[in-house]
Amino acid sequence: STVLQMLKTFGYPVMSSDAIVSDLYKKRRIRKMLKELFPDAVNGFMLKIDRQKIAKEIFSDPVKHKLLTDLITPLVIEEVFKRADKLKTTCFIEVPLLFECEYAEYFDDIWVVIRDKLERIKSVMARSTLTNEQVVARMNNQVNYDTLDLSNYTVIKNQGDLQALENLIKSLLEK
């Protein structure tokens, strides 16, 4: 997210898959599908979504996690490419489940931002209301970058020094 914000500051169009998910959740047909998967987490005539209840379910039940991922991720990717096609220029897209859902082949270039696990946990906890256990549960549903072959990708190590990170991003953009 930090790198995406830097790229936006440098004038590049950016997209966040999380923001696209939020847009999708506003559509009644998506809320109806979510109601079928998570009857206790989508309520009322307006089908109000309780994201915390959904998160609690999917991060404790691998089957529910897969069902939600299989439902939402293809719609997100479709929307990403629809928006990117309209731009007709280089854009940067944050895709949290890129490797897990095997979408890497659809992108021209991939920058993987990695960070020390403990620093990631602290950072997520600082910007959210999640506990250490909740953050770890989410991370356990993500690809393990320690075992993933990243040789075909640009790897950006975020060590917490924003100026160093910004300088690295500028250098990569020049290339």
C-alpha positions in Angstrom: 0.0 0.0 0.0 2.9 2.4 0.8 4.5 1.7 -2.6 1.1 2.1 -4.4 0.7 5.5 -2.7 4.2 6.6 -3.7 3.5 5.6 -7.3 0.3 7.7 -7.2 2.3 10.6 -5.9 4.7 10.2 -8.8 1.7 10.6 -11.1 1.0 7.1 -12.2 -2.5 5.7 -12.3 -3.0 3.1 -9.5 -5.6 0.6 -8.5 -6.2 -1.3 -5.3 -7.9 -4.7 -5.5 -9.2 -4.0 -2.0 -10.9 -0.8 -3.2 -12.4 -2.8 -6.1 -13.7 -5.4 -3.7 -15.4 -2.6 -1.7 -17.0 -1.4 -5.0 -18.2 -4.9 -5.8 -19.7 -5.2 -2.3 -22.0 -2.3 -3.1 -23.7 -4.2 -5.8 -26.9 -6.0 -4.7 -26.2 -9.1 -6.8 -22.8 -9.5 -5.0 -24.5 -8.9 -1.6 -27.0 -11.6 -2.5 -24.3 -14.1 -3.3 -22.5 -13.2 0.0 -25.8 -13.7 1.9 -25.9 -17.3 0.5 -22.3 -18.0 1.7 -22.5 -16.0 5.0 -26.1 -15.9 6.1 -25.2 -14.5 9.6 -22.9 -11.8 8.1 -25.3 -10.2 5.6 -28.5 -8.8 7.1 -31.6 -6.8 6.5 -33.5 -5.7 3.4 -30.4 -3.7 2.3 -28.2 -6.8 2.8 -25.7 -4.9 5.0 -22.4 -6.7 5.1 -20.6 -7.3 8.4 -17.0 -7.6 7.1 -15.7 -8.5 10.5 -18.0 -11.5 10.7 -17.0 -12.6 7.2 -13.4 -12.2 8.1 -13.8 -14.3 11.2 -15.5 -17.1 9.2 -13.0 -17.2 6.3 -9.9 -17.0 8.4 -11.1 -19.9 10.6 -12.6 -22.0 7.8 -10.5 -22.8 4.7 -13.5 -24.0 2.8 -15.3 -20.7 3.3 -12.1 -18.8 2.4 -11.9 -20.7 -0.9 -15.5 -20.2 -1.7 -15.2 -16.4 -1.2 -11.9 -16.2 -3.1 -13.4 -18.2 -6.0 -16.4 -15.9 -6.1 -14.8 -12.5 -5.7 -11.3 -12.8 -7.2 -12.3 -13.4 -10.8 -14.7 -10.4 -10.6 -11.9 -8.2 -9.2 -9.5 -9.2 -11.9 -12.1 -8.6 -14.6 -12.7 -5.1 -13.2 -9.0 -4.4 -12.9 -8.5 -5.1 -16.6 -11.6 -3.2 -17.6 -10.3 -0.1 -15.8 -6.7 -0.6 -17.0 -7.9 -0.8 -20.7 -9.7 2.5 -20.3 -6.4 4.2 -19.1 -4.4 3.2 -22.2 -1.2 3.9 -20.3 1.1 2.2 -17.7 -0.7 1.7 -14.4 0.1 -0.1 -11.2 -2.3 -2.5 -9.5 -2.1 -3.9 -6.0 -3.2 -7.5 -6.2 -3.0 -9.3 -2.8 -3.9 -12.8 -4.0 -1.9 -12.6 -7.3 0.1 -15.8 -6.7 -2.5 -17.7 -4.7 -5.1 -17.4 -7.5 -2.5 -17.8 -10.3 -3.0 -14.5 -12.0 0.6 -13.5 -12.4 0.7 -14.5 -16.1 -1.8 -11.8 -17.0 0.4 -8.9 -16.0 3.3 -7.4 -18.0 5.6 -6.8 -15.0 5.3 -7.7 -11.3 6.9 -5.9 -8.4 6.8 -7.9 -5.2 7.1 -5.9 -2.1 8.3 -7.9 0.8 8.9 -7.1 4.5 10.1 -8.8 7.6 7.2 -10.9 9.0 7.3 -9.3 12.5 7.4 -5.8 11.0 4.4 -6.7 8.7 2.4 -7.8 11.7 3.2 -4.7 13.7 2.3 -2.5 10.8 -1.0 -4.1 10.2 -1.9 -4.0 13.9 -0.9 -0.3 14.0 -3.3 0.7 11.1 -6.2 -1.6 12.0 -8.0 -3.0 15.0 -6.7 -6.6 14.4 -5.0 -8.6 17.0 -1.7 -10.4 16.5 -3.5 -13.7 16.1 -5.9 -12.2 13.5 -3.1 -10.8 11.5 -1.2 -14.1 11.6 -4.4 -16.0 10.6 -4.6 -13.7 7.5 -1.0 -14.1 6.7 -1.4 -17.9 6.9 -3.8 -17.6 4.0 -1.3 -15.7 1.8 1.6 -17.0 -0.2 4.8 -17.6 1.7 7.4 -15.4 0.1 10.2 -17.3 1.8 9.4 -20.4 -0.3 8.1 -18.7 -3.5 10.4 -18.5 -6.5 10.6 -14.8 -7.1 13.4 -14.9 -9.7 11.1 -13.7 -12.5 9.9 -10.7 -10.6 11.2 -7.4 -9.3 11.6 -7.8 -5.6 11.4 -4.7 -3.4 12.5 -5.1 0.2 10.7 -2.6 2.4 12.8 -2.3 5.5 10.7 0.5 7.0 12.9 3.4 5.8 10.5 5.4 3.7 13.2 7.5 2.1 15.2 4.5 1.0 12.0 2.9 -0.3 11.1 6.0 -2.3 14.6 6.2 -3.8 14.3 2.5 -4.8 10.9 3.1 -6.5 12.3 6.1 -8.4 15.2 4.0 -9.6 12.9 1.2 -10.7 10.7 3.7 -12.6 13.7 5.1 -14.4 14.4 1.6 -15.7 
